[in-house]
Amino acid sequence: MRPGPAVLFSAVLLTGLTLGVSVWSQTTGGPAAYRPSRNAFGQPDLQGIWQALNTAAWDIQDHSEQRFPGLPARFSVPAGQGVVEGNEIPYQPWATAKRDENFENRLTADPEAKCYLPGVPRITYMPYPFQVLQFPDRVVILYEHLHATREIYTDGSPHPDIPVEFWMGDSRGRWDRDSLVIDVTKFTDQTWFDRAGNFHSDALHVVERYTRSSPDHLLYEVTIEDPKVFTRPWKMRMPLYRRQESAIQILENECYALARENAPPEAR
């Protein structure tokens, strides 16, 4: 006997609900949250080559397609949905004006345009892959962009008590169940969050959380604090995707070398 319409509808509905619960649990940490495998050190295995697939590098908030000033149309900013929770960055009044000034001058004022290291968290959602390696006392992240490297100690050591600023900050990590939590401080004020002029001061404090949400996804969450610029902490959230190519590897993106090649001889 062939099943009737009611039976077929119930089967389709049940399948849809099952898939919905699966997707929801993998992305939000619901009751059936994904449980990652452990490596030889007993840590959640986050190793692999990952990449963000969004438009946060252009603008971390909602934005429409637009021409980038001074560049041909093929270099236009793609439309995109933001990664900021609530789509609001709580700038102090003076900082809103500074952000707007940065936006107007973004073609040349953006530190990325000078091939400087992009800082954290910006380097995570640049349009280039990065590789995560794990060791008993640290996690190392190798980035394709500018050959940047982060060494994240997970041995309980504190941030160094020295008056110094780093382009990528100083990172200290810990394992929280299935997540890697990274506390990052000691930043310079010379990096931005994106190409739209969103910025911070040297008081920036970043807390990152990397959670394996499926075999091929990481959930990346980051909390931003900077009492010199913002009225309160705020957050960003996005998935990161495992690169699937069989021979995938980190290649070279040497912005500074290309800039030097195109500079006049007296400026090289």
Secondary structure as a PSIPRED ss2 file (coil, helix, strand):
# PSIPRED VFORMAT (PSIPRED V4.0)

   1 M C   1.000  0.000  0.000
   2 R C   1.000  0.000  0.000
   3 P C   1.000  0.000  0.000
   4 G C   1.000  0.000  0.000
   5 P H   0.000  1.000  0.000
   6 A H   0.000  1.000  0.000
   7 V H   0.000  1.000  0.000
   8 L H   0.000  1.000  0.000
   9 F H   0.000  1.000  0.000
  10 S H   0.000  1.000  0.000
  11 A H   0.000  1.000  0.000
  12 V H   0.000  1.000  0.000
  13 L H   0.000  1.000  0.000
  14 L H   0.000  1.000  0.000
  15 T H   0.000  1.000  0.000
  16 G H   0.000  1.000  0.000
  17 L H   0.000  1.000  0.000
  18 T H   0.000  1.000  0.000
  19 L H   0.000  1.000  0.000
  20 G H   0.000  1.000  0.000
  21 V H   0.000  1.000  0.000
  22 S H   0.000  1.000  0.000
  23 V H   0.000  1.000  0.000
  24 W H   0.000  1.000  0.000
  25 S H   0.000  1.000  0.000
  26 Q H   0.000  1.000  0.000
  27 T H   0.000  1.000  0.000
  28 T H   0.000  1.000  0.000
  29 G C   1.000  0.000  0.000
  30 G C   1.000  0.000  0.000
  31 P C   1.000  0.000  0.000
  32 A C   1.000  0.000  0.000
  33 A C   1.000  0.000  0.000
  34 Y C   1.000  0.000  0.000
  35 R C   1.000  0.000  0.000
  36 P C   1.000  0.000  0.000
  37 S C   1.000  0.000  0.000
  38 R E   0.000  0.000  1.000
  39 N C   1.000  0.000  0.000
  40 A C   1.000  0.000  0.000
  41 F C   1.000  0.000  0.000
  42 G C   1.000  0.000  0.000
  43 Q C   1.000  0.000  0.000
  44 P E   0.000  0.000  1.000
  45 D C   1.000  0.000  0.000
  46 L C   1.000  0.000  0.000
  47 Q C   1.000  0.000  0.000
  48 G E   0.000  0.000  1.000
  49 I E   0.000  0.000  1.000
  50 W E   0.000  0.000  1.000
  51 Q E   0.000  0.000  1.000
  52 A C   1.000  0.000  0.000
  53 L C   1.000  0.000  0.000
  54 N C   1.000  0.000  0.000
  55 T C   1.000  0.000  0.000
  56 A C   1.000  0.000  0.000
  57 A C   1.000  0.000  0.000
  58 W C   1.000  0.000  0.000
  59 D C   1.000  0.000  0.000
  60 I C   1.000  0.000  0.000
  61 Q C   1.000  0.000  0.000
  62 D C   1.000  0.000  0.000
  63 H E   0.000  0.000  1.000
  64 S C   1.000  0.000  0.000
  65 E C   1.000  0.000  0.000
  66 Q E   0.000  0.000  1.000
  67 R C   1.000  0.000  0.000
  68 F C   1.000  0.000  0.000
  69 P C   1.000  0.000  0.000
  70 G C   1.000  0.000  0.000
  71 L C   1.000  0.000  0.000
  72 P C   1.000  0.000  0.000
  73 A H   0.000  1.000  0.000
  74 R H   0.000  1.000  0.000
  75 F H   0.000  1.000  0.000
  76 S C   1.000  0.000  0.000
  77 V E   0.000  0.000  1.000
  78 P C   1.000  0.000  0.000
  79 A C   1.000  0.000  0.000
  80 G E   0.000  0.000  1.000
  81 Q C   1.000  0.000  0.000
  82 G C   1.000  0.000  0.000
  83 V C   1.000  0.000  0.000
  84 V E   0.000  0.000  1.000
  85 E H   0.000  1.000  0.000
  86 G H   0.000  1.000  0.000
  87 N H   0.000  1.000  0.000
  88 E C   1.000  0.000  0.000
  89 I C   1.000  0.000  0.000
  90 P C   1.000  0.000  0.000
  91 Y E   0.000  0.000  1.000
  92 Q C   1.000  0.000  0.000
  93 P H   0.000  1.000  0.000
  94 W H   0.000  1.000  0.000
  95 A H   0.000  1.000  0.000
  96 T H   0.000  1.000  0.000
  97 A H   0.000  1.000  0.000
  98 K H   0.000  1.000  0.000
  99 R H   0.000  1.000  0.000
 100 D H   0.000  1.000  0.000
 101 E H   0.000  1.000  0.000
 102 N H   0.000  1.000  0.000
 103 F H   0.000  1.000  0.000
 104 E H   0.000  1.000  0.000
 105 N C   1.000  0.000  0.000
 106 R H   0.000  1.000  0.000
 107 L H   0.000  1.000  0.000
 108 T H   0.000  1.000  0.000
 109 A H   0.000  1.000  0.000
 110 D C   1.000  0.000  0.000
 111 P H   0.000  1.000  0.000
 112 E H   0.000  1.000  0.000
 113 A H   0.000  1.000  0.000
 114 K H   0.000  1.000  0.000
 115 C C   1.000  0.000  0.000
 116 Y C   1.000  0.000  0.000
 117 L C   1.000  0.000  0.000
 118 P C   1.000  0.000  0.000
 119 G C   1.000  0.000  0.000
 120 V C   1.000  0.000  0.000
 121 P C   1.000  0.000  0.000
 122 R H   0.000  1.000  0.000
 123 I H   0.000  1.000  0.000
 124 T H   0.000  1.000  0.000
 125 Y H   0.000  1.000  0.000
 126 M C   1.000  0.000  0.000
 127 P C   1.000  0.000  0.000
 128 Y C   1.000  0.000  0.000
 129 P C   1.000  0.000  0.000
 130 F E   0.000  0.000  1.000
 131 Q E   0.000  0.000  1.000
 132 V E   0.000  0.000  1.000
 133 L E   0.000  0.000  1.000
 134 Q E   0.000  0.000  1.000
 135 F E   0.000  0.000  1.000
 136 P C   1.000  0.000  0.000
 137 D C   1.000  0.000  0.000
 138 R E   0.000  0.000  1.000
 139 V E   0.000  0.000  1.000
 140 V E   0.000  0.000  1.000
 141 I E   0.000  0.000  1.000
 142 L E   0.000  0.000  1.000
 143 Y E   0.000  0.000  1.000
 144 E C   1.000  0.000  0.000
 145 H E   0.000  0.000  1.000
 146 L C   1.000  0.000  0.000
 147 H C   1.000  0.000  0.000
 148 A C   1.000  0.000  0.000
 149 T E   0.000  0.000  1.000
 150 R E   0.000  0.000  1.000
 151 E E   0.000  0.000  1.000
 152 I E   0.000  0.000  1.000
 153 Y E   0.000  0.000  1.000
 154 T C   1.000  0.000  0.000
 155 D C   1.000  0.000  0.000
 156 G C   1.000  0.000  0.000
 157 S C   1.000  0.000  0.000
 158 P C   1.000  0.000  0.000
 159 H C   1.000  0.000  0.000
 160 P C   1.000  0.000  0.000
 161 D C   1.000  0.000  0.000
 162 I C   1.000  0.000  0.000
 163 P C   1.000  0.000  0.000
 164 V C   1.000  0.000  0.000
 165 E C   1.000  0.000  0.000
 166 F E   0.000  0.000  1.000
 167 W C   1.000  0.000  0.000
 168 M C   1.000  0.000  0.000
 169 G C   1.000  0.000  0.000
 170 D E   0.000  0.000  1.000
 171 S E   0.000  0.000  1.000
 172 R E   0.000  0.000  1.000
 173 G E   0.000  0.000  1.000
 174 R E   0.000  0.000  1.000
 175 W E   0.000  0.000  1.000
 176 D E   0.000  0.000  1.000
 177 R C   1.000  0.000  0.000
 178 D C   1.000  0.000  0.000
 179 S E   0.000  0.000  1.000
 180 L E   0.000  0.000  1.000
 181 V E   0.000  0.000  1.000
 182 I E   0.000  0.000  1.000
 183 D E   0.000  0.000  1.000
 184 V E   0.000  0.000  1.000
 185 T E   0.000  0.000  1.000
 186 K C   1.000  0.000  0.000
 187 F E   0.000  0.000  1.000
 188 T C   1.000  0.000  0.000
 189 D C   1.000  0.000  0.000
 190 Q C   1.000  0.000  0.000
 191 T C   1.000  0.000  0.000
 192 W E   0.000  0.000  1.000
 193 F C   1.000  0.000  0.000
 194 D C   1.000  0.000  0.000
 195 R C   1.000  0.000  0.000
 196 A C   1.000  0.000  0.000
 197 G C   1.000  0.000  0.000
 198 N C   1.000  0.000  0.000
 199 F E   0.000  0.000  1.000
 200 H C   1.000  0.000  0.000
 201 S C   1.000  0.000  0.000
 202 D C   1.000  0.000  0.000
 203 A C   1.000  0.000  0.000
 204 L C   1.000  0.000  0.000
 205 H E   0.000  0.000  1.000
 206 V E   0.000  0.000  1.000
 207 V E   0.000  0.000  1.000
 208 E E   0.000  0.000  1.000
 209 R E   0.000  0.000  1.000
 210 Y E   0.000  0.000  1.000
 211 T E   0.000  0.000  1.000
 212 R E   0.000  0.000  1.000
 213 S E   0.000  0.000  1.000
 214 S E   0.000  0.000  1.000
 215 P C   1.000  0.000  0.000
 216 D C   1.000  0.000  0.000
 217 H E   0.000  0.000  1.000
 218 L E   0.000  0.000  1.000
 219 L E   0.000  0.000  1.000
 220 Y E   0.000  0.000  1.000
 221 E E   0.000  0.000  1.000
 222 V E   0.000  0.000  1.000
 223 T E   0.000  0.000  1.000
 224 I E   0.000  0.000  1.000
 225 E E   0.000  0.000  1.000
 226 D C   1.000  0.000  0.000
 227 P C   1.000  0.000  0.000
 228 K C   1.000  0.000  0.000
 229 V C   1.000  0.000  0.000
 230 F E   0.000  0.000  1.000
 231 T C   1.000  0.000  0.000
 232 R C   1.000  0.000  0.000
 233 P C   1.000  0.000  0.000
 234 W E   0.000  0.000  1.000
 235 K E   0.000  0.000  1.000
 236 M E   0.000  0.000  1.000
 237 R E   0.000  0.000  1.000
 238 M E   0.000  0.000  1.000
 239 P E   0.000  0.000  1.000
 240 L E   0.000  0.000  1.000
 241 Y E   0.000  0.000  1.000
 242 R E   0.000  0.000  1.000
 243 R C   1.000  0.000  0.000
 244 Q C   1.000  0.000  0.000
 245 E C   1.000  0.000  0.000
 246 S C   1.000  0.000  0.000
 247 A C   1.000  0.000  0.000
 248 I C   1.000  0.000  0.000
 249 Q C   1.000  0.000  0.000
 250 I C   1.000  0.000  0.000
 251 L C   1.000  0.000  0.000
 252 E C   1.000  0.000  0.000
 253 N E   0.000  0.000  1.000
 254 E C   1.000  0.000  0.000
 255 C H   0.000  1.000  0.000
 256 Y H   0.000  1.000  0.000
 257 A H   0.000  1.000  0.000
 258 L H   0.000  1.000  0.000
 259 A H   0.000  1.000  0.000
 260 R H   0.000  1.000  0.000
 261 E H   0.000  1.000  0.000
 262 N H   0.000  1.000  0.000
 263 A C   1.000  0.000  0.000
 264 P C   1.000  0.000  0.000
 265 P H   0.000  1.000  0.000
 266 E H   0.000  1.000  0.000
 267 A H   0.000  1.000  0.000
 268 R C   1.000  0.000  0.000
